[in-house]
Structure formats: C-alpha cells, structure tokens
Amino acid sequence: MQRMKIIGTGSYLPDLVVTNQMMASVVETSDEWITSRTGISQRHLSSGEPTWFMAVEAARKGMEAAGVLTEAIDVIIVTTCTPDYYLPSTACIVQAELGASKAICFDLNAACSGFVYALDMAARYLQDLSIEHVLIIASENVSKLVDYGDRSICVLFGDGAGAVVCARAGQEDDSALLATQLGSEGQNGQVLVSRALKISHPFLADGAVWPDRFGSHEDHTLTMEGQEVFKFAVRVLADSVLETVAKAGVDLAQLRYIIPHQANERISDAAARRMKAEPEQIISRIADLGNTSSASIPLCLDELIRSGRLDRGDMVAICGFGAGLTYGAALFVY
C-alpha cells in the first residue's frame, strides 16, 4: 500500500462533436452499424487543438481543483502516443506553458494503458520525501493516426485529455494506492500498429532499408486485428482487476466503481461478466466519447468526481489495455 491521494482532477474535450450520422457522410457506415458493434454514438475530434494544448487545459483544471500552484508541482508525466513533436516532450511543453519550473518532466507511451502505468509511477515517486506533488496528464489526438476511409477504425476513436494531481496522503487520510498489476505481451505487438518515420538519408544504399517489423505499413495510420485485440482485452481487463484486488486482500464487491479503458462497449461488458462485477460498478462514457486512448480513464474519473458520484473513502479499480501489447490495473481508495 502506498500513501497516495488524488487531490484534483481536470479534463478537456474539443468542441467539435462528430456523430455517427456525420461519420456516415465520409465512410460507408451507419449509426446502427456503429452502435451495435461498439456502443459509440459520437466522439469529440480536435478542431486543430494540438496534444500539448489539450494537456495544458486539463492540467490547469486539475491544479485548480487541487488548490495547488504551479511552483508546487515536482513531477509532470504526460501519457500520450500522439505527441505533436518527437522532441521536446509534451511534458516539457506543458511545463513551459504552466510555468512549473522545478518539475521533472517526461512522456510515457504505453498506448491506452498509459494512465494506469503513470499512476503506479506517481506512487513510486511520492515515496521520495522530496517529491510532494505529481501531475499526470493523459492527452491524446488519436484522430492524427486514423484513416478515415477505414470504417473499422475511424468510428472508434476520439480526442481529449484528462489530468490528476497526486500527493502523499497524511496519516489521517484513508486514501491510498492499494495495489497495481502491470504487464506487457510484446510478442503480440503486431495486432495494433502505427508506424513512425522511416529511415531516410542521402548515404543510404539502395535496398538497404530493413523490412517492416510488423508486415507492411507504408504510413503512420493505425492498423488493427480486431478479433485478436478483443480477446486480449477481455482477458487482461478482467484478470488484472481480479489479481489486483487479490493482492490487496479485498473482495470485488467492496469496490464502488471499476473504470475500464473505454475502447468498445462489448469489450467492457464481456470483461465485467468474466470478473462477475455488478453492472452498476462499471463506468462507461464510450457512447459520447469513443476511444480516447490513455485519456479515457482520467476523463471518466474527472466526470465521477465533478458530478459528486465519488466520495472520499470509496474504493476504485481502473484497468487498461493497449498497443504493445500492454495492460494494467490499479486499485485505490479515493
């Protein structure tokens, strides 16, 4: 158990809302086809806002909710697989925009599992008594990776950002990170791929470029083996939560909420059945947000807190899965 407390949350969603009917105007699909297979009705897409901008806006709201000034932030972790620059890191851009001059800054790419990984990392940083506040921001412009001619991909994803401010919990607090369970299955990385820049320089001999590690990816757009991702997701979402609660020595029934990565309603439903969770425990915003990659869990968490549905002392499990393949769950007392 780590004496860690989430003291503030924030989020940012672009104003542009794209409905299923709007999707049907650019690709062969329909509202019925999308909702029946994914549970998604609409998604927010960037109106031009870069990833760093969404991150800053979510961070400002989270810090305001926490009552923490920029000079009090010791670490900034940005989880993203859709940065605006290879360098500098998105976290360093956020630092500059916020004026958080003393913060350690870096990006973390575990794809859609990123926020779970970052929460685990924040708890480890807070064991250092010189670290008081860790700002985690999950910011994703997944629309940058999407081929809007591929109906199996383009209908799934949305853009947005969520942030949390973490601090060391006092002895009088019930708040704590009770347990985490993280993992990776790199041997199956080919099922979800987006390529970066290829090797190209004037001294490269003809034919010297190595073949694509994962087949043939001519550009950066996402490719996905849907059935393989589905089977992986259902297994690891359920099993990682069950392993985490077992580590903590608690029963699943004691959890107020379980927040899964918002990828597909059918995945969440199947995972809930596998872990024998009650329907009211499962949080879903997939219908109005789509899959926002690592931002999906903190977006849900911010909505729960701001709507007054999460109280201090409530026990929450979060669980994610993503490209890599990566997965993870964390159990905490809010």
Secondary structure, 3 states (H helix, E strand, C coil): CECEEEEEEEEECCCCEEEHHHHCCCCCCCHHHHHHHHCCCEEECCCCCCHHHHHHHHHHHHHHHHCCCHHHCCEEEEECCCCCCCCCCHHHHHHHHHCCCCCEEEEECCHHHHHHHHHHHHHHHCCCCCCCEEEEEEEEEHHHHCCCCCHHHHCCECEEEEEEEEEECCCCCCCEEEEEEEEECHHHHHHEECCCCCCCCCCCCCCCCCCCCCCCCCCCCCEECHHHHHHHHHHHHHHHHHHHHHHHCCCHHHCCEEEECCCCHHHHHHHHHHHCCCHHHECCCHHHHCECHHHHHHHHHHHHHHCCCCCCCCEEEEEEEECCCEEEEEEEEC
